Amino acid sequence: MGEYDEQLLRGRVYGAEHNDPGPRPGHDYRELVGGPLDGLLLDVTGWEADMLECGAALITELGHYGGGGRAHYEPRPDDPRRWDWAGDTP
C-alpha cells in the first residue's frame, strides 16, 4: 500500500455518519480539495468512467447557498484521485 493510500484510510467520508469508522477497504475514494468539503473523501465505488470524468455536485450545508446548496468538484487533470472545488450552486 502506498503513502497516498495510507493517508486516505485516515480521512472522513462525505455523507457518512459521525460515528462511522471512515474509509472501508475495497472501496474507491476521491479526495475533495478546497471549498466547503475540503479534506473529505468521496466514495466513488462502482461509478462508471464517464461519471468519474465529470466530477460531482454534492449537497452541503456549508457552501455559499446554505442548506440544500451544492458544492461542485471536478477531477484534477494531473491527479484524478483529487477533485478540486469548482464553485457552489443553489
Phi and psi in degrees as a GROMACS rama.xvg file:
@    title "Ramachandran Plot"
@    xaxis  label "Phi"
@    yaxis  label "Psi"
@TYPE xy
-79.6246  169.664  GLY-2
-60.618  -41.0342  GLU-3
-60.9911  -44.2777  TYR-4
-62.3311  -39.1658  ASP-5
-65.9629  -37.3572  GLU-6
-64.8989  -40.452  GLN-7
-59.8021  -39.2681  LEU-8
-66.6645  -13.4047  LEU-9
-94.1481  -7.29496  ARG-10
-83.7063  171.218  GLY-11
-97.4691  147.377  ARG-12
-101.816  131.321  VAL-13
-56.3977  132.366  TYR-14
83.9061  -8.02619  GLY-15
-81.1763  153.474  ALA-16
-66.0118  154.502  GLU-17
-62.2998  -28.6076  HIS-18
-92.7107  5.54315  ASN-19
-69.3604  140.552  ASP-20
-68.0734  -10.3594  PRO-21
108.348  -156.758  GLY-22
-55.5196  145.016  PRO-23
-111.215  139.461  ARG-24
-57.0217  143.31  PRO-25
85.4358  -3.52053  GLY-26
-98.4887  159.299  HIS-27
-112.037  129.239  ASP-28
-126.213  155.33  TYR-29
-122.384  139.656  ARG-30
-87.4985  128.332  GLU-31
-88.0042  129.058  LEU-32
-121.984  124.978  VAL-33
82.1489  174.338  GLY-34
66.0388  -167.198  GLY-35
-70.334  -18.5056  PRO-36
-109.235  19.0255  LEU-37
-50.4877  129.838  ASP-38
90.7839  -12.4706  GLY-39
-80.2905  160.028  LEU-40
-105.902  142.331  LEU-41
-110.427  122.744  LEU-42
-77.2877  113.985  ASP-43
-112.841  20.6204  VAL-44
-56.8271  126.715  THR-45
85.6264  -2.35628  GLY-46
-69.8521  141.938  TRP-47
-73.475  156.642  GLU-48
-56.9619  -40.9364  ALA-49
-66.8275  -31.522  ASP-50
-68.568  -39.7125  MET-51
-65.8983  -30.9559  LEU-52
-73.3052  -26.3897  GLU-53
-85.2569  -25.3259  CYS-54
86.5894  -155.864  GLY-55
-153.428  150.905  ALA-56
-108.145  109.71  ALA-57
-107.672  130.265  LEU-58
-64.8899  134.831  ILE-59
-151.78  146.064  THR-60
-85.0791  -12.2648  GLU-61
-94.7446  -8.03806  LEU-62
-78.8032  -176.817  GLY-63
-58.241  -32.0024  HIS-64
-98.2457  5.08262  TYR-65
67.6462  -154.371  GLY-66
-51.2169  127.408  GLY-67
86.9847  -10.3024  GLY-68
-69.5891  167.354  GLY-69
-125.317  141.429  ARG-70
-104.591  126.834  ALA-71
-95.0113  130.945  HIS-72
-126.914  138.218  TYR-73
-126.953  147.687  GLU-74
-60.3391  139.305  PRO-75
-74.0498  127.732  ARG-76
-55.2458  -39.2729  PRO-77
-93.0774  -4.28877  ASP-78
-155.82  81.2192  ASP-79
-64.4608  -5.644  PRO-80
-77.1983  -14.4696  ARG-81
-113.245  130.48  ARG-82
-111.38  127.297  TRP-83
-93.4611  144.939  ASP-84
-67.4499  133.932  TRP-85
-117.274  2.87906  ALA-86
127.45  174.67  GLY-87
-117.46  153.517  ASP-88
-137.331  157.551  THR-89
